Amino acid sequence: MVSKTQIDVIQSGMSRIVLDSSFIVMVLAALCSHHTISEWMMVHFPVLNALLTTIGMVVIYYACMRGMKRLSHPLSWLWWAVIGLNILGFVLSCLGDKLHAVNAGTATLLPIVYLPLGVLIYVWYRGRLGSVGLWMVIRILVVNLVPVLFYMSGFLETDWGFWMMEVITIGVDLWYAWTLRRVLE
């Protein structure tokens, strides 16, 4: 059996205002992922939408990577991969529909990096950091699979099903942001 290290707080070396601001941006991004807001923003403010969905997460991930550098399993290369894919997604979103297929390909790569990172964090660490790993896995599975399951089951054809999908995905995003924020100092 793998011995887990109890980690409840990691020291990122970043200021509280930067961490709290990034958390607030992650919360706003989750709330703005509601389909009507998201569609409107993509039409009228695509760069702002891309910034909103990227900047908070990238800063929080960078803080996690910095905080984990002193741990026995820092996973820096996986953190860099997640950060890089998020930044690539931002750039491709800003360039518009011309590169939609490439952006979809980038989005497809995210689970390939998020899943091992989340699983390894969960396997090696207990406490709040272990929760980050667990919720990283849950989040990437929920935001990728719940819409597919709701579509395949026909639930998306109903207002009830559509709203239920939105509540589930946004709720998981909000809890994930909170899980990340509370492990960082």
CNS distance restraints for C-alpha pairs under 8 A (distance, minus, plus):
assign (resid   2 and name CA) (resid 123 and name CA) 7.37 0.50 0.50
assign (resid   2 and name CA) (resid 124 and name CA) 7.21 0.50 0.50
assign (resid   3 and name CA) (resid 124 and name CA) 7.08 0.50 0.50
assign (resid   4 and name CA) (resid 123 and name CA) 6.93 0.50 0.50
assign (resid   4 and name CA) (resid 124 and name CA) 4.93 0.50 0.50
assign (resid   4 and name CA) (resid 125 and name CA) 4.86 0.50 0.50
assign (resid   4 and name CA) (resid 126 and name CA) 5.84 0.50 0.50
assign (resid   5 and name CA) (resid 124 and name CA) 6.51 0.50 0.50
assign (resid   5 and name CA) (resid 125 and name CA) 4.82 0.50 0.50
assign (resid   5 and name CA) (resid 126 and name CA) 5.76 0.50 0.50
assign (resid   6 and name CA) (resid 125 and name CA) 5.86 0.50 0.50
assign (resid   6 and name CA) (resid 126 and name CA) 4.57 0.50 0.50
assign (resid   6 and name CA) (resid 127 and name CA) 5.33 0.50 0.50
assign (resid   7 and name CA) (resid 125 and name CA) 6.42 0.50 0.50
assign (resid   7 and name CA) (resid 126 and name CA) 6.01 0.50 0.50
assign (resid   7 and name CA) (resid 127 and name CA) 5.30 0.50 0.50
assign (resid   7 and name CA) (resid 128 and name CA) 6.32 0.50 0.50
assign (resid   7 and name CA) (resid 129 and name CA) 5.67 0.50 0.50
assign (resid   7 and name CA) (resid 130 and name CA) 7.55 0.50 0.50
assign (resid   8 and name CA) (resid 126 and name CA) 7.80 0.50 0.50
assign (resid   8 and name CA) (resid 127 and name CA) 5.06 0.50 0.50
assign (resid   8 and name CA) (resid 128 and name CA) 4.52 0.50 0.50
assign (resid   8 and name CA) (resid 129 and name CA) 5.91 0.50 0.50
assign (resid   8 and name CA) (resid 183 and name CA) 5.96 0.50 0.50
assign (resid   9 and name CA) (resid 128 and name CA) 6.98 0.50 0.50
assign (resid   9 and name CA) (resid 129 and name CA) 7.24 0.50 0.50
assign (resid   9 and name CA) (resid 182 and name CA) 7.61 0.50 0.50
assign (resid   9 and name CA) (resid 183 and name CA) 4.64 0.50 0.50
assign (resid   9 and name CA) (resid 184 and name CA) 5.69 0.50 0.50
assign (resid   9 and name CA) (resid 185 and name CA) 6.52 0.50 0.50
assign (resid  10 and name CA) (resid  64 and name CA) 7.30 0.50 0.50
assign (resid  10 and name CA) (resid  67 and name CA) 4.89 0.50 0.50
assign (resid  10 and name CA) (resid  68 and name CA) 6.58 0.50 0.50
assign (resid  10 and name CA) (resid 183 and name CA) 6.09 0.50 0.50
assign (resid  10 and name CA) (resid 184 and name CA) 5.26 0.50 0.50
assign (resid  10 and name CA) (resid 185 and name CA) 6.04 0.50 0.50
assign (resid  11 and name CA) (resid  66 and name CA) 7.66 0.50 0.50
assign (resid  11 and name CA) (resid  67 and name CA) 4.73 0.50 0.50
assign (resid  11 and name CA) (resid  68 and name CA) 7.90 0.50 0.50
assign (resid  11 and name CA) (resid 184 and name CA) 6.28 0.50 0.50
assign (resid  11 and name CA) (resid 185 and name CA) 4.98 0.50 0.50
assign (resid  12 and name CA) (resid  63 and name CA) 4.99 0.50 0.50
assign (resid  12 and name CA) (resid  64 and name CA) 6.41 0.50 0.50
assign (resid  12 and name CA) (resid  65 and name CA) 7.75 0.50 0.50
assign (resid  12 and name CA) (resid  66 and name CA) 5.16 0.50 0.50
assign (resid  12 and name CA) (resid  67 and name CA) 4.07 0.50 0.50
assign (resid  12 and name CA) (resid  68 and name CA) 7.85 0.50 0.50
assign (resid  12 and name CA) (resid 184 and name CA) 6.50 0.50 0.50
assign (resid  12 and name CA) (resid 185 and name CA) 6.01 0.50 0.50
assign (resid  13 and name CA) (resid  63 and name CA) 7.70 0.50 0.50
assign (resid  13 and name CA) (resid  66 and name CA) 7.49 0.50 0.50
assign (resid  13 and name CA) (resid  67 and name CA) 7.32 0.50 0.50
assign (resid  13 and name CA) (resid 185 and name CA) 7.35 0.50 0.50
assign (resid  14 and name CA) (resid  18 and name CA) 6.73 0.50 0.50
assign (resid  14 and name CA) (resid  19 and name CA) 6.98 0.50 0.50
assign (resid  14 and name CA) (resid  63 and name CA) 6.88 0.50 0.50
assign (resid  14 and name CA) (resid 185 and name CA) 7.54 0.50 0.50
assign (resid  15 and name CA) (resid  19 and name CA) 6.47 0.50 0.50
assign (resid  16 and name CA) (resid  20 and name CA) 5.92 0.50 0.50
assign (resid  16 and name CA) (resid 185 and name CA) 7.12 0.50 0.50
assign (resid  17 and name CA) (resid  21 and name CA) 5.83 0.50 0.50
assign (resid  18 and name CA) (resid  22 and name CA) 6.05 0.50 0.50
assign (resid  19 and name CA) (resid  23 and name CA) 6.17 0.50 0.50
assign (resid  19 and name CA) (resid  59 and name CA) 7.67 0.50 0.50
assign (resid  19 and name CA) (resid  60 and name CA) 6.73 0.50 0.50
assign (resid  19 and name CA) (resid  63 and name CA) 7.94 0.50 0.50
assign (resid  19 and name CA) (resid 181 and name CA) 7.26 0.50 0.50
assign (resid  19 and name CA) (resid 184 and name CA) 7.77 0.50 0.50
assign (resid  20 and name CA) (resid  24 and name CA) 6.19 0.50 0.50
assign (resid  20 and name CA) (resid 181 and name CA) 7.60 0.50 0.50
assign (resid  21 and name CA) (resid  25 and name CA) 6.23 0.50 0.50
assign (resid  21 and name CA) (resid  56 and name CA) 7.58 0.50 0.50
assign (resid  22 and name CA) (resid  26 and name CA) 6.22 0.50 0.50
assign (resid  22 and name CA) (resid  55 and name CA) 7.24 0.50 0.50
assign (resid  22 and name CA) (resid  56 and name CA) 4.12 0.50 0.50
assign (resid  22 and name CA) (resid  57 and name CA) 6.99 0.50 0.50
assign (resid  22 and name CA) (resid  59 and name CA) 6.37 0.50 0.50
assign (resid  22 and name CA) (resid  60 and name CA) 6.41 0.50 0.50
assign (resid  23 and name CA) (resid  27 and name CA) 6.27 0.50 0.50
assign (resid  23 and name CA) (resid  56 and name CA) 6.18 0.50 0.50
assign (resid  23 and name CA) (resid  57 and name CA) 7.84 0.50 0.50
assign (resid  23 and name CA) (resid  60 and name CA) 7.35 0.50 0.50
assign (resid  23 and name CA) (resid 177 and name CA) 6.42 0.50 0.50
assign (resid  23 and name CA) (resid 178 and name CA) 7.49 0.50 0.50
assign (resid  23 and name CA) (resid 181 and name CA) 6.30 0.50 0.50
assign (resid  24 and name CA) (resid  28 and name CA) 6.18 0.50 0.50
assign (resid  24 and name CA) (resid  56 and name CA) 7.57 0.50 0.50
assign (resid  25 and name CA) (resid  29 and name CA) 6.01 0.50 0.50
assign (resid  25 and name CA) (resid  52 and name CA) 6.39 0.50 0.50
assign (resid  25 and name CA) (resid  53 and name CA) 7.96 0.50 0.50
assign (resid  25 and name CA) (resid  55 and name CA) 7.44 0.50 0.50
assign (resid  25 and name CA) (resid  56 and name CA) 5.06 0.50 0.50
assign (resid  26 and name CA) (resid  30 and name CA) 6.19 0.50 0.50
assign (resid  26 and name CA) (resid  52 and name CA) 7.52 0.50 0.50
assign (resid  26 and name CA) (resid  53 and name CA) 7.12 0.50 0.50
assign (resid  26 and name CA) (resid  56 and name CA) 5.07 0.50 0.50
assign (resid  26 and name CA) (resid  57 and name CA) 6.12 0.50 0.50
assign (resid  26 and name CA) (resid 174 and name CA) 7.76 0.50 0.50
assign (resid  26 and name CA) (resid 177 and name CA) 6.27 0.50 0.50
assign (resid  27 and name CA) (resid  31 and name CA) 6.27 0.50 0.50
assign (resid  27 and name CA) (resid 173 and name CA) 7.85 0.50 0.50
assign (resid  27 and name CA) (resid 174 and name CA) 5.93 0.50 0.50
assign (resid  27 and name CA) (resid 177 and name CA) 6.81 0.50 0.50
assign (resid  28 and name CA) (resid  32 and name CA) 5.95 0.50 0.50
assign (resid  28 and name CA) (resid  52 and name CA) 7.42 0.50 0.50
assign (resid  29 and name CA) (resid  33 and name CA) 6.11 0.50 0.50
assign (resid  29 and name CA) (resid  52 and name CA) 5.53 0.50 0.50
assign (resid  29 and name CA) (resid  53 and name CA) 5.13 0.50 0.50
assign (resid  30 and name CA) (resid  34 and name CA) 7.65 0.50 0.50
assign (resid  30 and name CA) (resid  53 and name CA) 7.90 0.50 0.50
assign (resid  30 and name CA) (resid 170 and name CA) 5.58 0.50 0.50
assign (resid  30 and name CA) (resid 173 and name CA) 5.81 0.50 0.50
assign (resid  30 and name CA) (resid 174 and name CA) 6.28 0.50 0.50
assign (resid  31 and name CA) (resid 170 and name CA) 6.53 0.50 0.50
assign (resid  32 and name CA) (resid  37 and name CA) 5.49 0.50 0.50
assign (resid  32 and name CA) (resid  38 and name CA) 5.68 0.50 0.50
assign (resid  33 and name CA) (resid  37 and name CA) 6.69 0.50 0.50
assign (resid  33 and name CA) (resid  38 and name CA) 5.19 0.50 0.50
assign (resid  33 and name CA) (resid 170 and name CA) 7.22 0.50 0.50
assign (resid  34 and name CA) (resid  38 and name CA) 5.86 0.50 0.50
assign (resid  34 and name CA) (resid 166 and name CA) 6.43 0.50 0.50
assign (resid  34 and name CA) (resid 170 and name CA) 7.51 0.50 0.50
assign (resid  35 and name CA) (resid  39 and name CA) 5.85 0.50 0.50
assign (resid  35 and name CA) (resid 166 and name CA) 7.99 0.50 0.50
assign (resid  36 and name CA) (resid  40 and name CA) 6.15 0.50 0.50
assign (resid  37 and name CA) (resid  41 and name CA) 6.07 0.50 0.50
assign (resid  38 and name CA) (resid  42 and name CA) 6.08 0.50 0.50
assign (resid  38 and name CA) (resid  49 and name CA) 7.55 0.50 0.50
assign (resid  39 and name CA) (resid  43 and name CA) 6.38 0.50 0.50
assign (resid  40 and name CA) (resid  44 and name CA) 6.13 0.50 0.50
assign (resid  40 and name CA) (resid  45 and name CA) 7.87 0.50 0.50
assign (resid  41 and name CA) (resid  45 and name CA) 4.89 0.50 0.50
assign (resid  41 and name CA) (resid  46 and name CA) 6.00 0.50 0.50
assign (resid  41 and name CA) (resid  48 and name CA) 7.65 0.50 0.50
assign (resid  41 and name CA) (resid  49 and name CA) 5.86 0.50 0.50
assign (resid  42 and name CA) (resid  46 and name CA) 4.36 0.50 0.50
assign (resid  42 and name CA) (resid  47 and name CA) 8.00 0.50 0.50
assign (resid  42 and name CA) (resid  49 and name CA) 6.24 0.50 0.50
assign (resid  45 and name CA) (resid  49 and name CA) 6.09 0.50 0.50
assign (resid  46 and name CA) (resid  50 and name CA) 6.11 0.50 0.50
assign (resid  46 and name CA) (resid  93 and name CA) 7.22 0.50 0.50
assign (resid  46 and name CA) (resid  94 and name CA) 6.30 0.50 0.50
assign (resid  46 and name CA) (resid  96 and name CA) 7.76 0.50 0.50
assign (resid  47 and name CA) (resid  51 and name CA) 6.06 0.50 0.50
assign (resid  47 and name CA) (resid  93 and name CA) 7.37 0.50 0.50
assign (resid  47 and name CA) (resid  94 and name CA) 5.21 0.50 0.50
assign (resid  48 and name CA) (resid  52 and name CA) 5.97 0.50 0.50
assign (resid  49 and name CA) (resid  53 and name CA) 6.23 0.50 0.50
assign (resid  50 and name CA) (resid  54 and name CA) 6.13 0.50 0.50
assign (resid  50 and name CA) (resid  90 and name CA) 5.30 0.50 0.50
assign (resid  50 and name CA) (resid  93 and name CA) 6.06 0.50 0.50
assign (resid  50 and name CA) (resid  94 and name CA) 6.55 0.50 0.50
assign (resid  51 and name CA) (resid  55 and name CA) 5.54 0.50 0.50
assign (resid  51 and name CA) (resid  90 and name CA) 6.81 0.50 0.50
assign (resid  52 and name CA) (resid  56 and name CA) 7.05 0.50 0.50
assign (resid  53 and name CA) (resid  57 and name CA) 7.36 0.50 0.50
assign (resid  53 and name CA) (resid  90 and name CA) 7.99 0.50 0.50
assign (resid  54 and name CA) (resid  58 and name CA) 6.02 0.50 0.50
assign (resid  54 and name CA) (resid  86 and name CA) 6.26 0.50 0.50
assign (resid  54 and name CA) (resid  87 and name CA) 6.89 0.50 0.50
assign (resid  54 and name CA) (resid  90 and name CA) 6.31 0.50 0.50
assign (resid  55 and name CA) (resid  59 and name CA) 6.14 0.50 0.50
assign (resid  56 and name CA) (resid  60 and name CA) 6.19 0.50 0.50
assign (resid  57 and name CA) (resid  61 and name CA) 5.99 0.50 0.50
assign (resid  58 and name CA) (resid  62 and name CA) 6.03 0.50 0.50
assign (resid  58 and name CA) (resid  83 and name CA) 5.65 0.50 0.50
assign (resid  58 and name CA) (resid  86 and name CA) 7.01 0.50 0.50
assign (resid  58 and name CA) (resid  87 and name CA) 7.67 0.50 0.50
assign (resid  59 and name CA) (resid  63 and name CA) 6.15 0.50 0.50
assign (resid  60 and name CA) (resid  64 and name CA) 6.20 0.50 0.50
assign (resid  60 and name CA) (resid 180 and name CA) 7.26 0.50 0.50
assign (resid  60 and name CA) (resid 181 and name CA) 7.51 0.50 0.50
assign (resid  61 and name CA) (resid  65 and name CA) 6.13 0.50 0.50
assign (resid  61 and name CA) (resid  79 and name CA) 6.81 0.50 0.50
assign (resid  61 and name CA) (resid  83 and name CA) 6.84 0.50 0.50
assign (resid  62 and name CA) (resid  66 and name CA) 6.16 0.50 0.50
assign (resid  62 and name CA) (resid  79 and name CA) 7.40 0.50 0.50
assign (resid  62 and name CA) (resid  83 and name CA) 7.37 0.50 0.50
assign (resid  63 and name CA) (resid  67 and name CA) 6.05 0.50 0.50
assign (resid  63 and name CA) (resid 184 and name CA) 7.36 0.50 0.50
assign (resid  64 and name CA) (resid  68 and name CA) 6.05 0.50 0.50
assign (resid  64 and name CA) (resid 184 and name CA) 6.92 0.50 0.50
assign (resid  65 and name CA) (resid  69 and name CA) 6.34 0.50 0.50
assign (resid  65 and name CA) (resid  74 and name CA) 7.03 0.50 0.50
assign (resid  65 and name CA) (resid  75 and name CA) 7.57 0.50 0.50
assign (resid  65 and name CA) (resid  76 and name CA) 5.95 0.50 0.50
assign (resid  65 and name CA) (resid  79 and name CA) 6.05 0.50 0.50
assign (resid  67 and name CA) (resid 184 and name CA) 7.57 0.50 0.50
assign (resid  68 and name CA) (resid  73 and name CA) 7.52 0.50 0.50
assign (resid  68 and name CA) (resid  74 and name CA) 4.83 0.50 0.50
assign (resid  68 and name CA) (resid  75 and name CA) 7.71 0.50 0.50
assign (resid  68 and name CA) (resid  76 and name CA) 7.95 0.50 0.50
assign (resid  69 and name CA) (resid  73 and name CA) 7.94 0.50 0.50
assign (resid  69 and name CA) (resid  74 and name CA) 4.93 0.50 0.50
assign (resid  69 and name CA) (resid  76 and name CA) 7.23 0.50 0.50
assign (resid  70 and name CA) (resid  74 and name CA) 6.91 0.50 0.50
assign (resid  73 and name CA) (resid 124 and name CA) 7.51 0.50 0.50
assign (resid  75 and name CA) (resid  79 and name CA) 6.40 0.50 0.50
assign (resid  75 and name CA) (resid 117 and name CA) 7.35 0.50 0.50
assign (resid  76 and name CA) (resid  80 and name CA) 6.09 0.50 0.50
assign (resid  77 and name CA) (resid  81 and name CA) 6.17 0.50 0.50
assign (resid  78 and name CA) (resid  82 and name CA) 6.24 0.50 0.50
assign (resid  78 and name CA) (resid 113 and name CA) 6.65 0.50 0.50
assign (resid  78 and name CA) (resid 117 and name CA) 6.11 0.50 0.50
assign (resid  79 and name CA) (resid  83 and name CA) 6.11 0.50 0.50
assign (resid  79 and name CA) (resid 117 and name CA) 7.50 0.50 0.50
assign (resid  80 and name CA) (resid  84 and name CA) 5.85 0.50 0.50
assign (resid  81 and name CA) (resid  85 and name CA) 6.08 0.50 0.50
assign (resid  81 and name CA) (resid 113 and name CA) 6.86 0.50 0.50
assign (resid  82 and name CA) (resid  86 and name CA) 6.21 0.50 0.50
assign (resid  82 and name CA) (resid 110 and name CA) 6.98 0.50 0.50
assign (resid  82 and name CA) (resid 113 and name CA) 6.30 0.50 0.50
assign (resid  82 and name CA) (resid 114 and name CA) 6.77 0.50 0.50
assign (resid  83 and name CA) (resid  87 and name CA) 6.22 0.50 0.50
assign (resid  84 and name CA) (resid  88 and name CA) 6.04 0.50 0.50
assign (resid  85 and name CA) (resid  89 and name CA) 6.06 0.50 0.50
assign (resid  85 and name CA) (resid 106 and name CA) 6.63 0.50 0.50
assign (resid  85 and name CA) (resid 107 and name CA) 7.96 0.50 0.50
assign (resid  85 and name CA) (resid 109 and name CA) 7.80 0.50 0.50
assign (resid  85 and name CA) (resid 110 and name CA) 6.80 0.50 0.50
assign (resid  86 and name CA) (resid  90 and name CA) 6.26 0.50 0.50
assign (resid  87 and name CA) (resid  91 and name CA) 6.29 0.50 0.50
assign (resid  88 and name CA) (resid  92 and name CA) 6.14 0.50 0.50
assign (resid  88 and name CA) (resid 106 and name CA) 7.46 0.50 0.50
assign (resid  89 and name CA) (resid  93 and name CA) 5.98 0.50 0.50
assign (resid  89 and name CA) (resid 103 and name CA) 5.97 0.50 0.50
assign (resid  89 and name CA) (resid 106 and name CA) 6.39 0.50 0.50
assign (resid  89 and name CA) (resid 107 and name CA) 7.16 0.50 0.50
assign (resid  90 and name CA) (resid  94 and name CA) 6.24 0.50 0.50
assign (resid  91 and name CA) (resid  95 and name CA) 6.42 0.50 0.50
assign (resid  92 and name CA) (resid  96 and name CA) 6.77 0.50 0.50
assign (resid  92 and name CA) (resid  99 and name CA) 6.42 0.50 0.50
assign (resid  92 and name CA) (resid 100 and name CA) 7.60 0.50 0.50
assign (resid  92 and name CA) (resid 102 and name CA) 7.54 0.50 0.50
assign (resid  92 and name CA) (resid 103 and name CA) 5.73 0.50 0.50
assign (resid  93 and name CA) (resid  97 and name CA) 7.73 0.50 0.50
assign (resid  93 and name CA) (resid 100 and name CA) 7.79 0.50 0.50
assign (resid  93 and name CA) (resid 103 and name CA) 6.95 0.50 0.50
assign (resid  95 and name CA) (resid  99 and name CA) 6.94 0.50 0.50
assign (resid  96 and name CA) (resid 100 and name CA) 7.03 0.50 0.50
assign (resid  99 and name CA) (resid 103 and name CA) 6.21 0.50 0.50
assign (resid 100 and name CA) (resid 104 and name CA) 6.10 0.50 0.50
assign (resid 101 and name CA) (resid 105 and name CA) 6.22 0.50 0.50
assign (resid 102 and name CA) (resid 106 and name CA) 6.24 0.50 0.50
assign (resid 103 and name CA) (resid 107 and name CA) 6.22 0.50 0.50
assign (resid 104 and name CA) (resid 108 and name CA) 6.19 0.50 0.50
assign (resid 105 and name CA) (resid 109 and name CA) 6.46 0.50 0.50
assign (resid 106 and name CA) (resid 110 and name CA) 6.70 0.50 0.50
assign (resid 107 and name CA) (resid 111 and name CA) 7.93 0.50 0.50
assign (resid 108 and name CA) (resid 112 and name CA) 7.70 0.50 0.50
assign (resid 109 and name CA) (resid 113 and name CA) 6.82 0.50 0.50
assign (resid 110 and name CA) (resid 114 and name CA) 5.92 0.50 0.50
assign (resid 111 and name CA) (resid 115 and name CA) 5.55 0.50 0.50
assign (resid 111 and name CA) (resid 140 and name CA) 6.19 0.50 0.50
assign (resid 111 and name CA) (resid 141 and name CA) 7.75 0.50 0.50
assign (resid 112 and name CA) (resid 116 and name CA) 7.09 0.50 0.50
assign (resid 113 and name CA) (resid 117 and name CA) 6.31 0.50 0.50
assign (resid 114 and name CA) (resid 118 and name CA) 5.93 0.50 0.50
assign (resid 114 and name CA) (resid 136 and name CA) 6.79 0.50 0.50
assign (resid 114 and name CA) (resid 137 and name CA) 6.83 0.50 0.50
assign (resid 114 and name CA) (resid 140 and name CA) 6.94 0.50 0.50
assign (resid 115 and name CA) (resid 119 and name CA) 5.96 0.50 0.50
assign (resid 115 and name CA) (resid 136 and name CA) 7.34 0.50 0.50
assign (resid 115 and name CA) (resid 137 and name CA) 5.45 0.50 0.50
assign (resid 115 and name CA) (resid 140 and name CA) 7.40 0.50 0.50
assign (resid 116 and name CA) (resid 120 and name CA) 5.90 0.50 0.50
assign (resid 117 and name CA) (resid 121 and name CA) 6.17 0.50 0.50
assign (resid 117 and name CA) (resid 133 and name CA) 7.10 0.50 0.50
assign (resid 118 and name CA) (resid 122 and name CA) 6.12 0.50 0.50
assign (resid 118 and name CA) (resid 132 and name CA) 7.24 0.50 0.50
assign (resid 118 and name CA) (resid 133 and name CA) 3.86 0.50 0.50
assign (resid 118 and name CA) (resid 134 and name CA) 6.02 0.50 0.50
assign (resid 118 and name CA) (resid 135 and name CA) 7.51 0.50 0.50
assign (resid 118 and name CA) (resid 136 and name CA) 5.17 0.50 0.50
assign (resid 118 and name CA) (resid 137 and name CA) 5.32 0.50 0.50
assign (resid 119 and name CA) (resid 123 and name CA) 6.00 0.50 0.50
assign (resid 119 and name CA) (resid 133 and name CA) 5.91 0.50 0.50
assign (resid 119 and name CA) (resid 134 and name CA) 6.79 0.50 0.50
assign (resid 119 and name CA) (resid 137 and name CA) 6.78 0.50 0.50
assign (resid 120 and name CA) (resid 124 and name CA) 6.01 0.50 0.50
assign (resid 120 and name CA) (resid 133 and name CA) 7.16 0.50 0.50
assign (resid 121 and name CA) (resid 125 and name CA) 5.78 0.50 0.50
assign (resid 121 and name CA) (resid 129 and name CA) 7.07 0.50 0.50
assign (resid 121 and name CA) (resid 130 and name CA) 5.83 0.50 0.50
assign (resid 121 and name CA) (resid 132 and name CA) 7.44 0.50 0.50
assign (resid 121 and name CA) (resid 133 and name CA) 4.77 0.50 0.50
assign (resid 121 and name CA) (resid 134 and name CA) 7.80 0.50 0.50
assign (resid 122 and name CA) (resid 126 and name CA) 6.92 0.50 0.50
assign (resid 122 and name CA) (resid 129 and name CA) 7.50 0.50 0.50
assign (resid 122 and name CA) (resid 130 and name CA) 4.39 0.50 0.50
assign (resid 122 and name CA) (resid 131 and name CA) 6.77 0.50 0.50
assign (resid 122 and name CA) (resid 132 and name CA) 7.40 0.50 0.50
assign (resid 122 and name CA) (resid 133 and name CA) 4.57 0.50 0.50
assign (resid 122 and name CA) (resid 134 and name CA) 5.63 0.50 0.50
assign (resid 123 and name CA) (resid 130 and name CA) 7.40 0.50 0.50
assign (resid 124 and name CA) (resid 130 and name CA) 7.49 0.50 0.50
assign (resid 125 and name CA) (resid 129 and name CA) 6.16 0.50 0.50
assign (resid 125 and name CA) (resid 130 and name CA) 4.76 0.50 0.50
assign (resid 126 and name CA) (resid 130 and name CA) 4.39 0.50 0.50
assign (resid 126 and name CA) (resid 131 and name CA) 7.27 0.50 0.50
assign (resid 127 and name CA) (resid 131 and name CA) 6.41 0.50 0.50
assign (resid 128 and name CA) (resid 132 and name CA) 6.35 0.50 0.50
assign (resid 128 and name CA) (resid 179 and name CA) 7.34 0.50 0.50
assign (resid 128 and name CA) (resid 182 and name CA) 7.53 0.50 0.50
assign (resid 128 and name CA) (resid 183 and name CA) 5.68 0.50 0.50
assign (resid 129 and name CA) (resid 133 and name CA) 6.63 0.50 0.50
assign (resid 129 and name CA) (resid 183 and name CA) 6.18 0.50 0.50
assign (resid 130 and name CA) (resid 134 and name CA) 6.37 0.50 0.50
assign (resid 131 and name CA) (resid 135 and name CA) 5.99 0.50 0.50
assign (resid 131 and name CA) (resid 179 and name CA) 6.96 0.50 0.50
assign (resid 132 and name CA) (resid 136 and name CA) 5.93 0.50 0.50
assign (resid 132 and name CA) (resid 176 and name CA) 7.43 0.50 0.50
assign (resid 132 and name CA) (resid 179 and name CA) 5.81 0.50 0.50
assign (resid 132 and name CA) (resid 180 and name CA) 5.94 0.50 0.50
assign (resid 132 and name CA) (resid 183 and name CA) 7.86 0.50 0.50
assign (resid 133 and name CA) (resid 137 and name CA) 6.46 0.50 0.50
assign (resid 134 and name CA) (resid 138 and name CA) 6.27 0.50 0.50
assign (resid 135 and name CA) (resid 139 and name CA) 5.75 0.50 0.50
assign (resid 135 and name CA) (resid 176 and name CA) 5.84 0.50 0.50
assign (resid 135 and name CA) (resid 179 and name CA) 7.51 0.50 0.50
assign (resid 136 and name CA) (resid 140 and name CA) 6.25 0.50 0.50
assign (resid 136 and name CA) (resid 176 and name CA) 6.95 0.50 0.50
assign (resid 137 and name CA) (resid 141 and name CA) 6.21 0.50 0.50
assign (resid 138 and name CA) (resid 142 and name CA) 5.97 0.50 0.50
assign (resid 138 and name CA) (resid 172 and name CA) 7.92 0.50 0.50
assign (resid 139 and name CA) (resid 143 and name CA) 6.00 0.50 0.50
assign (resid 139 and name CA) (resid 172 and name CA) 6.04 0.50 0.50
assign (resid 139 and name CA) (resid 173 and name CA) 6.54 0.50 0.50
assign (resid 139 and name CA) (resid 176 and name CA) 6.84 0.50 0.50
assign (resid 140 and name CA) (resid 144 and name CA) 6.09 0.50 0.50
assign (resid 141 and name CA) (resid 145 and name CA) 5.59 0.50 0.50
assign (resid 141 and name CA) (resid 146 and name CA) 7.67 0.50 0.50
assign (resid 142 and name CA) (resid 146 and name CA) 5.20 0.50 0.50
assign (resid 142 and name CA) (resid 168 and name CA) 7.99 0.50 0.50
assign (resid 142 and name CA) (resid 169 and name CA) 6.43 0.50 0.50
assign (resid 142 and name CA) (resid 172 and name CA) 7.55 0.50 0.50
assign (resid 143 and name CA) (resid 147 and name CA) 7.00 0.50 0.50
assign (resid 143 and name CA) (resid 169 and name CA) 5.67 0.50 0.50
assign (resid 144 and name CA) (resid 148 and name CA) 7.12 0.50 0.50
assign (resid 145 and name CA) (resid 149 and name CA) 6.04 0.50 0.50
assign (resid 146 and name CA) (resid 150 and name CA) 5.97 0.50 0.50
assign (resid 146 and name CA) (resid 165 and name CA) 6.83 0.50 0.50
assign (resid 146 and name CA) (resid 169 and name CA) 7.55 0.50 0.50
assign (resid 147 and name CA) (resid 151 and name CA) 6.01 0.50 0.50
assign (resid 147 and name CA) (resid 165 and name CA) 6.64 0.50 0.50
assign (resid 148 and name CA) (resid 152 and name CA) 6.05 0.50 0.50
assign (resid 149 and name CA) (resid 153 and name CA) 5.99 0.50 0.50
assign (resid 150 and name CA) (resid 154 and name CA) 6.15 0.50 0.50
assign (resid 150 and name CA) (resid 155 and name CA) 5.03 0.50 0.50
assign (resid 150 and name CA) (resid 156 and name CA) 5.64 0.50 0.50
assign (resid 150 and name CA) (resid 161 and name CA) 7.13 0.50 0.50
assign (resid 150 and name CA) (resid 162 and name CA) 7.93 0.50 0.50
assign (resid 150 and name CA) (resid 165 and name CA) 7.07 0.50 0.50
assign (resid 151 and name CA) (resid 155 and name CA) 6.13 0.50 0.50
assign (resid 151 and name CA) (resid 156 and name CA) 5.26 0.50 0.50
assign (resid 151 and name CA) (resid 157 and name CA) 7.72 0.50 0.50
assign (resid 154 and name CA) (resid 158 and name CA) 7.72 0.50 0.50
assign (resid 155 and name CA) (resid 160 and name CA) 7.60 0.50 0.50
assign (resid 155 and name CA) (resid 161 and name CA) 4.49 0.50 0.50
assign (resid 155 and name CA) (resid 162 and name CA) 6.72 0.50 0.50
assign (resid 156 and name CA) (resid 161 and name CA) 5.16 0.50 0.50
assign (resid 156 and name CA) (resid 162 and name CA) 4.86 0.50 0.50
assign (resid 157 and name CA) (resid 161 and name CA) 7.10 0.50 0.50
assign (resid 157 and name CA) (resid 162 and name CA) 7.31 0.50 0.50
assign (resid 158 and name CA) (resid 162 and name CA) 6.23 0.50 0.50
assign (resid 159 and name CA) (resid 163 and name CA) 6.12 0.50 0.50
assign (resid 160 and name CA) (resid 164 and name CA) 6.04 0.50 0.50
assign (resid 161 and name CA) (resid 165 and name CA) 6.14 0.50 0.50
assign (resid 162 and name CA) (resid 166 and name CA) 6.35 0.50 0.50
assign (resid 163 and name CA) (resid 167 and name CA) 6.11 0.50 0.50
assign (resid 164 and name CA) (resid 168 and name CA) 6.17 0.50 0.50
assign (resid 165 and name CA) (resid 169 and name CA) 6.15 0.50 0.50
assign (resid 166 and name CA) (resid 170 and name CA) 5.84 0.50 0.50
assign (resid 167 and name CA) (resid 171 and name CA) 5.66 0.50 0.50
assign (resid 168 and name CA) (resid 172 and name CA) 6.13 0.50 0.50
assign (resid 169 and name CA) (resid 173 and name CA) 6.22 0.50 0.50
assign (resid 170 and name CA) (resid 174 and name CA) 6.15 0.50 0.50
assign (resid 171 and name CA) (resid 175 and name CA) 6.23 0.50 0.50
assign (resid 172 and name CA) (resid 176 and name CA) 5.98 0.50 0.50
assign (resid 173 and name CA) (resid 177 and name CA) 6.22 0.50 0.50
assign (resid 174 and name CA) (resid 178 and name CA) 6.32 0.50 0.50
assign (resid 175 and name CA) (resid 179 and name CA) 6.11 0.50 0.50
assign (resid 176 and name CA) (resid 180 and name CA) 6.27 0.50 0.50
assign (resid 177 and name CA) (resid 181 and name CA) 6.14 0.50 0.50
assign (resid 178 and name CA) (resid 182 and name CA) 6.13 0.50 0.50
assign (resid 179 and name CA) (resid 183 and name CA) 6.70 0.50 0.50
assign (resid 180 and name CA) (resid 184 and name CA) 6.88 0.50 0.50
